[in-house]
Amino acid sequence: MQLDQWAQDLREIVDEWISLEYLAKGDLFVVGCSTSEVAGERIGTAGSEEVAAIIFQELSRLKEQKEVNLCFQCCEHLNRAVVVEKQVMREHKFDQVSVMPVLKAGGAMAAYAYQHLNNAVVVEKIQADAGIDIGETMIGMQLKPVAVPLRFEKRYVGHARTSQARTRPKLIGGPRAVYPQ
């Protein structure tokens, strides 16, 4: 029963992302997730493949409908490296690292993504266009320099607080600069 509710929580968040115009085809969408926090436990203490599976399934809708590339941040035991598809690594010239995320080093979500993404690899870092942080996992280091926090209607998945962000180009120039809307 709880898993169904948690899936519904994330479904509402994904639906909101789909309804917004922030994402474009090919964008990098970073996911930081503590499945422990979703289940009401302290981060890093109760990782769950079951919870990771429902989150992956719901986020796959976002990938399909907005044609974005999902990128899953590992936990601090892997220095917050990121699981991506090999094709994404090549397109963006990311630096691959030699590691395979597992429950106790990488986290349940990254380990699940590594097993279920098409030809998954782990890269050291990315600069994503947008993302979701489920359970205060600190995705900021994986976003482009100017992150803009978003306030979504749904703020929790299970027991985990969520934060959403998009990025925008840096504003440069002085008093005479004109910026597009």
C-alpha positions as CSV (number, residue, x, y, z in Angstrom):
1,M,0.0,0.0,0.0
2,Q,2.8,2.5,0.9
3,L,4.6,1.8,-2.4
4,D,1.4,2.6,-4.3
5,Q,1.2,6.0,-2.5
6,W,4.9,6.7,-3.0
7,A,4.4,6.0,-6.7
8,Q,1.4,8.3,-6.8
9,D,3.5,11.1,-5.0
10,L,6.2,10.9,-7.7
11,R,3.6,10.6,-10.5
12,E,2.2,14.0,-9.5
13,I,5.7,15.5,-9.5
14,V,6.5,14.0,-12.9
15,D,3.2,15.2,-14.3
16,E,4.1,18.7,-13.1
17,W,7.5,18.5,-14.8
18,I,5.7,17.3,-18.0
19,S,3.3,20.2,-17.9
20,L,6.1,22.8,-17.6
21,E,8.1,24.2,-20.5
22,Y,11.5,24.0,-18.7
23,L,12.7,20.8,-20.3
24,A,13.8,20.3,-23.9
25,K,14.7,17.3,-25.9
26,G,18.2,16.1,-25.0
27,D,18.4,17.9,-21.7
28,L,20.2,16.3,-18.8
29,F,17.9,15.6,-15.9
30,V,19.7,14.7,-12.7
31,V,18.1,12.6,-10.0
32,G,19.4,12.4,-6.5
33,C,17.4,10.0,-4.3
34,S,17.6,8.5,-0.9
35,T,15.2,5.5,-0.9
36,S,15.8,5.4,2.9
37,E,14.3,8.8,3.3
38,V,11.3,7.9,1.1
39,A,10.7,5.0,3.5
40,G,11.0,7.3,6.6
41,E,14.5,6.3,7.6
42,R,17.7,8.2,7.9
43,I,19.6,8.7,4.6
44,G,21.9,5.7,3.9
45,T,20.4,3.3,6.4
46,A,17.6,1.4,4.7
47,G,18.2,1.5,0.9
48,S,15.4,-0.3,-1.0
49,E,15.5,-1.7,-4.5
50,E,11.6,-1.8,-4.4
51,V,11.5,1.9,-3.8
52,A,14.1,2.5,-6.4
53,A,12.1,0.5,-8.9
54,I,8.9,2.6,-8.5
55,I,10.9,5.9,-8.7
56,F,12.7,4.6,-11.9
57,Q,9.4,3.6,-13.5
58,E,7.8,7.0,-12.8
59,L,10.9,9.0,-14.0
60,S,11.0,6.9,-17.2
61,R,7.7,8.5,-18.1
62,L,9.5,11.9,-17.9
63,K,12.3,10.5,-20.1
64,E,9.8,9.3,-22.7
65,Q,7.5,12.2,-22.8
66,K,10.0,15.1,-22.6
67,E,12.9,13.1,-24.3
68,V,15.3,14.0,-21.6
69,N,18.3,12.0,-20.5
70,L,18.0,10.7,-16.9
71,C,21.2,10.9,-14.8
72,F,21.3,9.3,-11.4
73,Q,23.6,10.7,-8.7
74,C,25.4,8.2,-6.5
75,C,25.8,8.7,-2.8
76,E,28.9,10.3,-1.1
77,H,30.7,6.9,-0.9
78,L,31.2,7.2,-4.6
79,N,31.9,11.0,-4.5
80,R,28.5,11.7,-6.0
81,A,29.5,10.3,-9.3
82,V,26.6,9.9,-11.8
83,V,25.1,6.9,-13.7
84,V,24.3,7.8,-17.3
85,E,23.8,5.9,-20.6
86,K,27.0,5.4,-22.5
87,Q,25.6,7.3,-25.4
88,V,25.0,10.3,-23.1
89,M,28.6,10.1,-21.9
90,R,30.0,10.1,-25.4
91,E,27.7,12.9,-26.6
92,H,28.8,15.2,-23.7
93,K,32.4,14.0,-23.5
94,F,32.0,13.1,-19.8
95,D,34.8,11.4,-18.0
96,Q,34.0,7.7,-17.2
97,V,35.1,6.3,-13.9
98,S,35.6,2.6,-13.0
99,V,33.1,1.7,-10.4
100,M,29.7,-0.1,-10.2
101,P,27.2,1.4,-7.8
102,V,25.8,-1.1,-5.2
103,L,23.4,-0.6,-2.3
104,K,26.1,0.2,0.3
105,A,28.3,2.3,-2.1
106,G,26.4,4.3,-4.5
107,G,22.9,3.8,-3.1
108,A,19.8,1.8,-4.1
109,M,18.7,4.3,-6.7
110,A,22.0,4.6,-8.5
111,A,22.5,0.8,-8.3
112,Y,19.0,0.2,-9.7
113,A,19.6,2.7,-12.5
114,Y,23.0,1.1,-13.4
115,Q,21.2,-2.2,-13.8
116,H,18.2,-0.8,-15.8
117,L,19.5,2.1,-18.0
118,N,20.5,1.2,-21.5
119,N,24.3,0.5,-21.5
120,A,24.9,2.3,-18.2
121,V,28.3,3.8,-17.2
122,V,29.4,6.0,-14.3
123,V,30.9,9.4,-14.9
124,E,32.7,11.7,-12.5
125,K,30.4,14.7,-12.9
126,I,27.9,16.4,-15.2
127,Q,26.3,19.8,-15.7
128,A,22.6,19.0,-15.8
129,D,19.8,21.3,-17.1
130,A,17.4,20.4,-14.4
131,G,16.8,17.9,-11.7
132,I,15.0,16.5,-8.7
133,D,16.4,15.9,-5.2
134,I,14.4,13.3,-3.2
135,G,15.5,13.2,0.4
136,E,18.0,16.0,0.5
137,T,20.8,14.3,-1.3
138,M,22.4,17.5,-2.6
139,I,22.3,17.5,-6.4
140,G,23.5,21.1,-6.7
141,M,27.0,20.0,-7.7
142,Q,25.6,18.3,-10.8
143,L,23.6,21.3,-12.1
144,K,24.8,24.1,-14.4
145,P,26.1,27.2,-12.6
146,V,22.9,29.2,-12.3
147,A,20.3,26.9,-10.6
148,V,16.8,28.2,-10.2
149,P,14.7,26.5,-7.5
150,L,11.2,25.5,-8.4
151,R,8.2,25.3,-6.0
152,F,6.1,22.3,-7.0
153,E,2.6,21.6,-5.6
154,K,3.7,18.1,-4.3
155,R,6.7,18.5,-1.9
156,Y,7.2,14.9,-0.7
157,V,7.7,11.4,-2.0
158,G,6.8,9.2,0.9
159,H,8.6,10.8,3.9
160,A,11.3,12.4,1.8
161,R,11.2,16.1,1.1
162,T,11.8,16.9,-2.6
163,S,13.4,19.9,-4.3
164,Q,13.2,20.7,-8.0
165,A,15.5,23.0,-9.9
166,R,16.1,24.1,-13.5
167,T,19.0,26.2,-14.7
168,R,19.3,29.3,-16.8
169,P,22.2,30.9,-18.7
170,K,24.3,33.4,-16.8
171,L,23.3,37.0,-17.1
172,I,26.3,39.0,-18.3
173,G,26.9,42.6,-19.1
174,G,26.2,45.9,-17.4
175,P,23.5,48.5,-17.2
176,R,23.1,48.6,-21.0
177,A,22.6,44.8,-21.3
178,V,19.4,43.5,-22.7
179,Y,18.2,40.0,-21.8
180,P,15.7,37.8,-23.8
181,Q,12.5,36.9,-22.0
